[in-house]
Amino acid sequence: MKKVLFIEAAYLKGGIETFILNVAKNIDQKKFELYLLKECEIASIESDFLALGGKIIRITSFSENKIRYLKDLKNIIKKYNFDIIHINKNSLSNPLPIIISKKYKVPKIILHSHNTNPTNGNASIRVHNFFKHKMKKYNLIRLACSEKAAHWMFNDNDQYDIIKNGIDVDDYKYSETSRILKRKELGIDDQLCIVSVGRLSKQKNPFFIIDIFEKILESHKNSLLFMIGTGELESELKSYIVNKNIEKNVKLLGSRNDIDELLQAMDIFLMPSLYEGLPISAIEAQASGLPMLISSTVDNGVILLESTEVEKLESIPEKWAAHLLKLYSKSIRKNTADVLRKSGYDIKNTVHLIETIYSQ
């Protein structure tokens, strides 16, 4: 049995955490013993990962104490003798897992790109670009969720493979019965329901989502906006909503384990992100048959259905609102599971590729 360490899980659940959990749920654990590295006291997917038979390893936070983090990392890698270290990253602002894994001769080191920008500012971009160049000399297995994510993380001559962010398609398959039941549970009658899924962070553009929705309310006064996710902007966002006097129409649902059911109840999905790799939430929305409007900065590889359309990020809220309503008016909800499978987004396909890479 091969020992695999996933790096790393954060306090808030995002695309990386969802990917790791989806792999852990479906991988052959008779062949692979799974470990998860966390810097926080309680990782977002910790209980689920443990329930699947995985093991959790705590490390000092890199941002809080870099020297202690380095010492911990060395001790962990020496102690456990991992066969594979699968490093899932948005950027190379912290290259130490790669450097230390190489130093201690871990047999297989995977660098997996999940985004097209760091999550913490311009300073990280400069650090990322510096270490990106330094990574040329490292013999790594390079994976990315999209071409844009690959170009962000890797150098021009680096060899890499695209691993699609697969999901359990059947969990999201559209059902009119499920839709009726969930809308009843949520207290929804015939209102137009708009949904966004993602961390309440700058990347996801949450204040702009509110601005767009405010314009929707001008013509659809009973509309509801459901925002699924938590993040550092949550408190500020709540004040922004109250100041606009639309708190009765905006539902901040926090982190949820029933996203597949919630998507059944919705009418349209909104994603005006500043940047994205290839967002799992967009795959989930299309698997549920939802029409979706995304920003021009989102990798167009995410577009799997005719009911997914693009609006320029710089467009004003009025234009976004008009486009959203037009898309909603012409869309017919249907079962899209087979389209997702044929496009390679079934988690079984993703895990087969991962297992092949681990076993080589």
C-alpha positions in Angstrom: 0.0 0.0 0.0 1.3 3.4 -1.0 1.2 6.3 1.5 -0.1 9.6 0.0 0.0 13.0 1.6 -2.3 15.7 0.4 -1.1 19.3 0.9 -3.1 21.1 2.1 -6.5 21.8 3.6 -7.7 25.2 4.8 -10.1 26.3 7.5 -12.6 27.4 4.8 -13.8 24.9 2.2 -12.8 25.9 -1.4 -12.0 24.2 -4.7 -8.8 22.5 -3.4 -10.6 21.0 -0.4 -13.5 19.8 -2.5 -11.1 18.2 -5.0 -9.2 16.4 -2.2 -12.4 15.1 -0.6 -13.9 13.9 -3.9 -10.7 12.0 -4.6 -10.6 10.5 -1.1 -14.3 9.4 -1.4 -13.6 7.5 -4.6 -10.0 6.3 -4.6 -9.1 2.6 -3.9 -8.0 2.8 -0.3 -6.8 -0.8 -0.4 -4.0 0.5 -2.6 -3.5 4.0 -1.1 -3.2 5.1 2.5 -4.3 8.8 2.6 -3.0 11.6 4.8 -4.0 15.3 4.9 -1.8 18.1 6.0 -3.6 21.0 7.7 -2.3 24.4 9.1 -5.4 25.3 11.0 -6.9 23.9 14.2 -9.9 22.4 12.4 -9.8 22.0 8.6 -13.1 22.4 6.7 -13.1 18.8 5.4 -11.4 17.2 8.4 -14.4 15.2 9.8 -15.3 14.0 6.3 -11.7 13.0 5.5 -11.4 11.1 8.8 -14.8 9.4 8.3 -13.4 8.0 5.0 -10.5 6.4 6.8 -7.9 9.2 6.1 -5.4 10.5 8.7 -4.9 14.2 9.6 -1.4 15.7 10.3 -1.3 19.2 12.0 1.5 21.6 11.1 2.3 25.1 12.3 0.8 27.8 10.1 3.3 29.0 7.4 1.9 32.6 7.7 2.3 32.6 11.5 5.7 31.1 12.0 7.7 30.1 8.9 10.7 28.7 10.8 8.5 26.5 12.9 6.6 25.5 9.8 9.8 24.4 8.1 10.9 22.4 11.1 7.5 20.7 11.3 7.5 19.9 7.6 11.0 18.3 7.8 10.0 16.2 10.8 6.7 15.0 9.2 8.3 14.0 5.9 11.1 12.2 7.6 8.8 10.4 10.0 6.1 9.1 7.6 8.2 8.1 4.6 5.5 9.0 2.1 5.6 7.4 -1.4 3.6 10.3 -2.9 3.2 13.9 -1.9 0.4 15.6 -3.8 0.8 19.3 -3.4 -2.4 21.2 -4.3 -1.7 24.9 -4.8 -3.1 28.2 -6.0 0.4 29.7 -6.2 4.0 29.1 -5.3 4.0 31.7 -2.6 5.0 28.8 -0.3 7.4 26.5 -2.2 8.7 24.7 0.9 6.7 21.5 0.5 8.3 21.0 -2.9 11.8 21.9 -1.7 11.7 19.7 1.4 10.1 16.8 -0.4 12.9 16.9 -2.9 15.6 17.2 -0.1 14.3 14.1 1.6 13.9 12.2 -1.7 10.2 11.6 -1.7 9.7 9.1 -4.6 6.9 11.0 -6.3 6.1 14.7 -5.9 3.0 16.1 -7.7 2.5 19.9 -8.1 -1.2 20.5 -8.9 -2.4 23.9 -10.0 -5.9 24.9 -9.1 -6.1 28.6 -9.8 -4.8 31.5 -12.0 -3.8 33.9 -9.2 -2.8 33.7 -5.5 -5.4 34.2 -2.9 -3.5 36.9 -1.0 -2.4 39.9 -3.1 0.2 41.4 -5.4 3.2 40.6 -3.1 2.4 36.9 -3.5 2.4 37.3 -7.3 6.0 38.5 -7.2 7.0 35.7 -4.9 5.1 33.2 -7.1 6.9 34.4 -10.3 10.3 34.1 -8.6 9.8 30.5 -7.4 8.0 29.6 -10.7 11.3 30.2 -12.5 13.3 28.3 -9.8 11.0 25.3 -10.2 12.4 24.7 -13.7 15.2 22.5 -12.2 12.8 20.2 -10.3 11.7 16.9 -11.7 8.0 17.0 -10.7 4.8 15.6 -11.9 2.8 18.7 -13.0 -1.0 18.7 -13.1 -3.5 21.5 -13.6 -7.3 21.8 -13.6 -7.2 23.9 -16.8 -4.8 25.3 -19.4 -5.0 28.8 -17.7 -4.1 27.2 -14.4 -1.2 25.4 -16.0 0.2 28.5 -17.6 0.0 30.4 -14.3 1.9 27.7 -12.3 4.3 26.2 -14.8 7.1 27.5 -17.2 6.7 27.4 -21.0 8.7 24.2 -21.5 7.3 22.3 -18.5 5.4 19.1 -19.3 2.0 18.9 -17.6 -1.3 17.0 -17.7 -4.8 18.4 -17.3 -6.9 16.6 -14.7 -10.5 17.7 -14.8 -12.2 18.5 -11.5 -14.6 15.6 -11.6 -17.7 15.4 -9.4 -20.2 12.6 -8.6 -22.5 13.5 -11.5 -25.4 11.4 -10.2 -25.5 13.4 -7.0 -26.3 16.6 -9.0 -28.6 15.1 -11.7 -31.7 17.3 -12.1 -34.9 16.0 -10.5 -38.2 18.0 -10.6 -39.3 16.1 -7.5 -36.1 17.1 -5.6 -36.6 20.7 -6.7 -40.1 20.9 -5.4 -39.2 19.4 -2.1 -36.2 21.6 -1.5 -38.0 24.8 -2.5 -40.8 23.8 0.0 -38.1 23.3 2.7 -36.6 26.7 2.0 -40.0 28.4 1.9 -39.8 29.3 -1.8 -42.9 29.8 -3.8 -42.6 31.1 -7.4 -39.8 33.6 -6.8 -36.8 33.8 -9.1 -33.9 32.3 -7.2 -30.3 33.2 -8.0 -27.4 31.4 -6.5 -23.7 31.9 -6.1 -21.3 29.4 -4.5 -17.8 30.2 -3.3 -15.8 31.8 -0.5 -16.8 35.3 0.5 -13.4 36.7 -0.7 -12.2 39.3 -3.1 -11.7 36.7 -5.8 -15.4 35.8 -5.9 -16.5 39.5 -6.3 -19.3 39.2 -3.7 -20.1 43.0 -3.5 -20.6 43.0 -7.3 -22.9 40.1 -7.0 -25.0 42.2 -4.6 -24.9 45.2 -7.0 -26.2 42.9 -9.9 -28.9 41.5 -7.7 -30.0 45.0 -6.7 -30.7 45.7 -10.3 -32.6 42.4 -10.7 -34.9 43.5 -7.9 -36.0 46.6 -9.9 -38.0 44.4 -12.2 -38.3 41.2 -10.1 -39.1 42.5 -6.6 -39.7 39.2 -4.9 -36.4 37.6 -6.2 -34.1 35.8 -3.8 -30.3 35.6 -3.9 -28.7 32.6 -2.1 -25.0 33.0 -1.4 -23.4 29.7 -0.3 -20.0 30.0 1.4 -18.1 31.7 4.2 -15.0 33.9 4.2 -13.2 37.0 5.4 -15.6 39.4 3.8 -18.7 38.0 5.4 -19.2 40.7 8.1 -18.5 43.5 5.7 -20.9 41.9 3.1 -23.7 41.7 5.7 -23.4 45.4 6.4 -23.4 46.2 2.6 -26.6 44.2 2.2 -28.3 46.0 5.2 -27.2 49.4 3.9 -29.0 48.6 0.6 -32.1 47.5 2.5 -32.3 44.2 0.7 -31.6 41.8 3.6 -35.0 40.1 3.3 -34.1 39.1 -0.3 -30.5 37.9 0.3 -29.8 34.7 2.1 -26.3 34.0 3.3 -26.3 30.3 3.8 -22.7 29.8 5.0 -20.9 26.5 4.4 -23.3 23.8 3.4 -23.2 20.0 2.9 -26.4 19.9 0.8 -25.2 22.0 -2.2 -26.4 19.3 -4.6 -29.9 19.7 -3.1 -29.8 23.5 -3.0 -28.8 23.7 -6.7 -32.0 21.7 -7.5 -34.1 24.5 -6.0 -32.4 27.4 -7.8 -33.2 29.0 -11.1 -29.9 30.5 -12.3 -26.2 30.5 -11.2 -24.1 33.6 -11.1 -20.3 33.8 -11.1 -18.7 37.2 -11.8 -15.3 36.1 -10.4 -12.2 38.3 -10.8 -10.2 35.1 -11.7 -10.7 31.3 -11.6 -8.8 28.2 -12.5 -11.6 25.8 -13.4 -14.2 26.1 -10.6 -15.8 22.9 -9.3 -18.9 24.9 -8.3 -19.5 25.8 -12.0 -19.2 22.1 -12.9 -21.7 21.2 -10.1 -24.1 23.9 -11.3 -24.1 22.6 -14.9 -24.5 19.0 -13.7 -27.7 20.1 -12.0 -28.9 21.7 -15.3 -28.8 25.3 -14.1 -28.3 28.1 -16.6 -25.2 30.0 -15.6 -23.7 33.4 -16.3 -19.9 33.7 -15.7 -17.3 36.5 -16.1 -15.0 36.7 -19.0 -12.0 35.9 -16.7 -13.2 32.4 -15.9 -11.5 29.7 -18.0 -13.9 29.0 -21.0 -13.1 25.4 -20.6 -15.7 25.3 -17.9 -18.5 26.0 -20.5 -20.1 22.6 -21.1 -23.7 23.6 -21.9 -25.4 26.1 -24.3 -27.1 27.5 -21.2 -23.8 28.7 -19.8 -23.0 32.2 -21.1 -20.3 34.8 -20.5 -20.4 38.5 -19.6 -17.5 40.9 -19.6 -16.2 41.4 -16.1 -16.0 45.2 -16.6 -19.7 45.4 -17.7 -21.9 47.5 -15.4 -24.3 45.8 -13.0 -27.3 46.8 -15.2 -25.8 44.9 -18.1 -25.1 41.8 -16.0 -28.7 41.9 -14.7 -30.2 42.2 -18.1 -28.1 39.3 -19.5 -29.0 37.2 -16.5 -32.7 37.7 -16.9 -32.5 37.1 -20.7 -30.6 33.8 -20.1 -33.1 32.7 -17.5 -36.1 33.5 -19.8 -34.8 31.3 -22.6 -33.4 28.4 -20.6 -35.2 25.0 -20.1 -34.0 22.9 -17.1 -33.1 19.4 -18.1 -31.0 16.4 -17.1 -27.5 17.1 -18.2 -25.7 14.1 -16.5 -24.7 12.4 -19.8 -23.2 15.7 -21.1 -21.0 16.0 -18.0 -19.9 12.4 -18.3 -19.0 12.7 -22.0 -17.0 15.9 -21.2 -14.9 13.9 -18.7 -16.2 15.5 -15.5 -17.3 12.3 -13.8 -15.2 11.8 -10.6 -14.7 8.1 -11.6 -12.7 9.3 -14.6 -10.7 11.8 -12.6 -9.8 9.2 -9.9 -8.9 6.7 -12.5 -6.3 9.1 -13.9 -5.1 10.0 -10.4 -4.7 6.3 -9.5 -2.8 5.7 -12.7 -0.3 8.6 -11.9 0.1 7.3 -8.4 0.8 3.8 -9.5 3.3 4.5 -12.3 
